[in-house]
């Protein structure tokens, strides 16, 4: 997706990191670059608006659902493995024990 115009920050970079921007998980300097890009690029601005609307809808519809504690523990364990650089198992950590 691109408007065909050159930008300081490429459309691909913006779209690859859109959820980091939406979730406020990037440095302020990167947020500023993205905001500048959205001011210059209507296709990326539209994509941003769409993804922002989807996030709000999901939060409104599902935001109050309780997550089972065992699922939360498994997901958090996997996140910690990834953050620490350890090998992550190929199997689904949310599934029950394998039977064979």
C-alpha positions, 0 to 999 in steps of 0.5 A: 500500500502506498500513495506513490509519493516518496516519504521519509518513512516508507509505507512498508515500515509504517504498516509493519509496525502499525500495531506497535504505534496503536498500542503505544509500544514504540519510542516517541521519536518513532511515533512522531515519524509515523504521525508525519507519515499519516499526514502525508499518506492517505492510504496509510492514514485510512489503514490506521483509522481502520485498524484503530476502529477494529481495536476499539470494537474488539475492546468494547465487545470483548474487553471485559471477558475474563481470561482463564488463569492457566491460559494467562500463565501459559501465554506469559510463559511463552512471552518470557521465553521469547523475550529471553531469547530461549528456544520456543517450543513448536507445539501449541503451549495453550493445548493440553498435554499431548497424547499419543 
